Amino acid sequence: MTKKLYLTGMAIAIAMSASMPAFAEDEYNVSNGVTTAGVPLGLHGVDAVALTTYNAVAEGDAAHTVVEDGVAYYFASAESARKFKTDPVRFAPQYGGFCAYAVALGKKFDGD
């Protein structure tokens, strides 16, 4: 790759990243209302560990609730809840749970 081509590519990448909207870290896609934990529900009650680890949708149970950064997450088992507590950054939804494509366009649509 020539130096000129590399520099052109870098300039394009910088310009594109500067035009992408910033996402506020404290914004989450949560359900209306509050849970028994007193905070809103994230991920529509779906088990985040099952979703990211097994690529499977498992309905969470309020009996296995973990509150992280003001959002309640439900898990299908105590083991899933434990894994989430151990490393919430690994399992929490990116972009606050909003649709990644919409966030790139500066919008907030429900992630599904």
C-alpha positions as protocol buffer text, in pm:
chain_id: "A"
residue {
  index: 1
  type: MET
  ca { x: 0 y: 0 z: 0 }
}
residue {
  index: 2
  type: THR
  ca { x: 140 y: 338 z: -93 }
}
residue {
  index: 3
  type: LYS
  ca { x: 179 y: 613 z: 160 }
}
residue {
  index: 4
  type: LYS
  ca { x: -58 y: 841 z: -33 }
}
residue {
  index: 5
  type: LEU
  ca { x: -331 y: 576 z: -41 }
}
residue {
  index: 6
  type: TYR
  ca { x: -282 y: 506 z: 330 }
}
residue {
  index: 7
  type: LEU
  ca { x: -309 y: 876 z: 419 }
}
residue {
  index: 8
  type: THR
  ca { x: -621 y: 916 z: 205 }
}
residue {
  index: 9
  type: GLY
  ca { x: -782 y: 619 z: 379 }
}
residue {
  index: 10
  type: MET
  ca { x: -694 y: 761 z: 720 }
}
residue {
  index: 11
  type: ALA
  ca { x: -841 y: 1100 z: 628 }
}
residue {
  index: 12
  type: ILE
  ca { x: -1166 y: 935 z: 517 }
}
residue {
  index: 13
  type: ALA
  ca { x: -1185 y: 729 z: 837 }
}
residue {
  index: 14
  type: ILE
  ca { x: -1130 y: 1035 z: 1054 }
}
residue {
  index: 15
  type: ALA
  ca { x: -1392 y: 1235 z: 865 }
}
residue {
  index: 16
  type: MET
  ca { x: -1647 y: 953 z: 894 }
}
residue {
  index: 17
  type: SER
  ca { x: -1588 y: 902 z: 1266 }
}
residue {
  index: 18
  type: ALA
  ca { x: -1622 y: 1276 z: 1331 }
}
residue {
  index: 19
  type: SER
  ca { x: -1959 y: 1282 z: 1155 }
}
residue {
  index: 20
  type: MET
  ca { x: -2100 y: 988 z: 1352 }
}
residue {
  index: 21
  type: PRO
  ca { x: -2321 y: 1091 z: 1645 }
}
residue {
  index: 22
  type: ALA
  ca { x: -2190 y: 1054 z: 1994 }
}
residue {
  index: 23
  type: PHE
  ca { x: -2384 y: 820 z: 2217 }
}
residue {
  index: 24
  type: ALA
  ca { x: -2435 y: 920 z: 2576 }
}
residue {
  index: 25
  type: GLU
  ca { x: -2317 y: 641 z: 2802 }
}
residue {
  index: 26
  type: ASP
  ca { x: -2596 y: 706 z: 3052 }
}
residue {
  index: 27
  type: GLU
  ca { x: -2882 y: 643 z: 2810 }
}
residue {
  index: 28
  type: TYR
  ca { x: -3047 y: 303 z: 2808 }
}
residue {
  index: 29
  type: ASN
  ca { x: -3334 y: 147 z: 2617 }
}
residue {
  index: 30
  type: VAL
  ca { x: -3562 y: 38 z: 2900 }
}
residue {
  index: 31
  type: SER
  ca { x: -3923 y: -72 z: 2933 }
}
residue {
  index: 32
  type: ASN
  ca { x: -4178 y: 169 z: 3076 }
}
residue {
  index: 33
  type: GLY
  ca { x: -4240 y: 142 z: 3448 }
}
residue {
  index: 34
  type: VAL
  ca { x: -4016 y: -3 z: 3713 }
}
residue {
  index: 35
  type: THR
  ca { x: -3930 y: -350 z: 3835 }
}
residue {
  index: 36
  type: THR
  ca { x: -3952 y: -480 z: 4190 }
}
residue {
  index: 37
  type: ALA
  ca { x: -3590 y: -360 z: 4219 }
}
residue {
  index: 38
  type: GLY
  ca { x: -3722 y: -5 z: 4177 }
}
residue {
  index: 39
  type: VAL
  ca { x: -3551 y: 63 z: 3844 }
}
residue {
  index: 40
  type: PRO
  ca { x: -3654 y: 16 z: 3478 }
}
residue {
  index: 41
  type: LEU
  ca { x: -3611 y: -315 z: 3295 }
}
residue {
  index: 42
  type: GLY
  ca { x: -3349 y: -355 z: 3022 }
}
residue {
  index: 43
  type: LEU
  ca { x: -3343 y: -594 z: 2726 }
}
residue {
  index: 44
  type: HIS
  ca { x: -3718 y: -652 z: 2759 }
}
residue {
  index: 45
  type: GLY
  ca { x: -3639 y: -910 z: 3028 }
}
residue {
  index: 46
  type: VAL
  ca { x: -3430 y: -1133 z: 2801 }
}
residue {
  index: 47
  type: ASP
  ca { x: -3129 y: -1310 z: 2956 }
}
residue {
  index: 48
  type: ALA
  ca { x: -2823 y: -1119 z: 2829 }
}
residue {
  index: 49
  type: VAL
  ca { x: -2582 y: -1402 z: 2910 }
}
residue {
  index: 50
  type: ALA
  ca { x: -2780 y: -1660 z: 2710 }
}
residue {
  index: 51
  type: LEU
  ca { x: -2810 y: -1412 z: 2425 }
}
residue {
  index: 52
  type: THR
  ca { x: -2439 y: -1335 z: 2401 }
}
residue {
  index: 53
  type: THR
  ca { x: -2299 y: -1675 z: 2501 }
}
residue {
  index: 54
  type: TYR
  ca { x: -2535 y: -1916 z: 2329 }
}
residue {
  index: 55
  type: ASN
  ca { x: -2692 y: -1686 z: 2070 }
}
residue {
  index: 56
  type: ALA
  ca { x: -3026 y: -1796 z: 2214 }
}
residue {
  index: 57
  type: VAL
  ca { x: -3322 y: -1601 z: 2344 }
}
residue {
  index: 58
  type: ALA
  ca { x: -3412 y: -1705 z: 2698 }
}
residue {
  index: 59
  type: GLU
  ca { x: -3676 y: -1521 z: 2896 }
}
residue {
  index: 60
  type: GLY
  ca { x: -3539 y: -1393 z: 3222 }
}
residue {
  index: 61
  type: ASP
  ca { x: -3710 y: -1430 z: 3558 }
}
residue {
  index: 62
  type: ALA
  ca { x: -3749 y: -1153 z: 3816 }
}
residue {
  index: 63
  type: ALA
  ca { x: -3618 y: -1400 z: 4075 }
}
residue {
  index: 64
  type: HIS
  ca { x: -3277 y: -1362 z: 3909 }
}
residue {
  index: 65
  type: THR
  ca { x: -3248 y: -983 z: 3884 }
}
residue {
  index: 66
  type: VAL
  ca { x: -2922 y: -792 z: 3863 }
}
residue {
  index: 67
  type: VAL
  ca { x: -2920 y: -412 z: 3872 }
}
residue {
  index: 68
  type: GLU
  ca { x: -2636 y: -253 z: 3678 }
}
residue {
  index: 69
  type: ASP
  ca { x: -2600 y: 123 z: 3633 }
}
residue {
  index: 70
  type: GLY
  ca { x: -2964 y: 188 z: 3721 }
}
residue {
  index: 71
  type: VAL
  ca { x: -3109 y: -78 z: 3490 }
}
residue {
  index: 72
  type: ALA
  ca { x: -3255 y: -413 z: 3600 }
}
residue {
  index: 73
  type: TYR
  ca { x: -3168 y: -720 z: 3395 }
}
residue {
  index: 74
  type: TYR
  ca { x: -3353 y: -1050 z: 3433 }
}
residue {
  index: 75
  type: PHE
  ca { x: -3181 y: -1385 z: 3391 }
}
residue {
  index: 76
  type: ALA
  ca { x: -3310 y: -1736 z: 3328 }
}
residue {
  index: 77
  type: SER
  ca { x: -3090 y: -1884 z: 3601 }
}
residue {
  index: 78
  type: ALA
  ca { x: -2881 y: -1793 z: 3903 }
}
residue {
  index: 79
  type: GLU
  ca { x: -2572 y: -1901 z: 3706 }
}
residue {
  index: 80
  type: SER
  ca { x: -2646 y: -1651 z: 3428 }
}
residue {
  index: 81
  type: ALA
  ca { x: -2700 y: -1376 z: 3687 }
}
residue {
  index: 82
  type: ARG
  ca { x: -2367 y: -1463 z: 3852 }
}
residue {
  index: 83
  type: LYS
  ca { x: -2183 y: -1449 z: 3520 }
}
residue {
  index: 84
  type: PHE
  ca { x: -2334 y: -1109 z: 3444 }
}
residue {
  index: 85
  type: LYS
  ca { x: -2240 y: -973 z: 3788 }
}
residue {
  index: 86
  type: THR
  ca { x: -1882 y: -1093 z: 3735 }
}
residue {
  index: 87
  type: ASP
  ca { x: -1838 y: -910 z: 3403 }
}
residue {
  index: 88
  type: PRO
  ca { x: -2131 y: -678 z: 3319 }
}
residue {
  index: 89
  type: VAL
  ca { x: -1937 y: -495 z: 3045 }
}
residue {
  index: 90
  type: ARG
  ca { x: -1902 y: -822 z: 2855 }
}
residue {
  index: 91
  type: PHE
  ca { x: -2272 y: -906 z: 2866 }
}
residue {
  index: 92
  type: ALA
  ca { x: -2456 y: -571 z: 2880 }
}
residue {
  index: 93
  type: PRO
  ca { x: -2607 y: -454 z: 2552 }
}
residue {
  index: 94
  type: GLN
  ca { x: -2402 y: -216 z: 2342 }
}
residue {
  index: 95
  type: TYR
  ca { x: -2535 y: 131 z: 2263 }
}
residue {
  index: 96
  type: GLY
  ca { x: -2762 y: 109 z: 2567 }
}
residue {
  index: 97
  type: GLY
  ca { x: -2972 y: -156 z: 2396 }
}
residue {
  index: 98
  type: PHE
  ca { x: -3075 y: 68 z: 2108 }
}
residue {
  index: 99
  type: CYS
  ca { x: -3048 y: -44 z: 1744 }
}
residue {
  index: 100
  type: ALA
  ca { x: -2681 y: -3 z: 1644 }
}
residue {
  index: 101
  type: TYR
  ca { x: -2768 y: 106 z: 1290 }
}
residue {
  index: 102
  type: ALA
  ca { x: -3010 y: 371 z: 1417 }
}
residue {
  index: 103
  type: VAL
  ca { x: -2753 y: 500 z: 1667 }
}
residue {
  index: 104
  type: ALA
  ca { x: -2504 y: 539 z: 1380 }
}
residue {
  index: 105
  type: LEU
  ca { x: -2765 y: 760 z: 1212 }
}
residue {
  index: 106
  type: GLY
  ca { x: -2822 y: 963 z: 1529 }
}
residue {
  index: 107
  type: LYS
  ca { x: -3156 y: 797 z: 1613 }
}
residue {
  index: 108
  type: LYS
  ca { x: -3272 y: 579 z: 1899 }
}
residue {
  index: 109
  type: PHE
  ca { x: -3483 y: 287 z: 1785 }
}
residue {
  index: 110
  type: ASP
  ca { x: -3568 y: -20 z: 1987 }
}
residue {
  index: 111
  type: GLY
  ca { x: -3302 y: -289 z: 1962 }
}
residue {
  index: 112
  type: ASP
  ca { x: -3447 y: -631 z: 1909 }
}
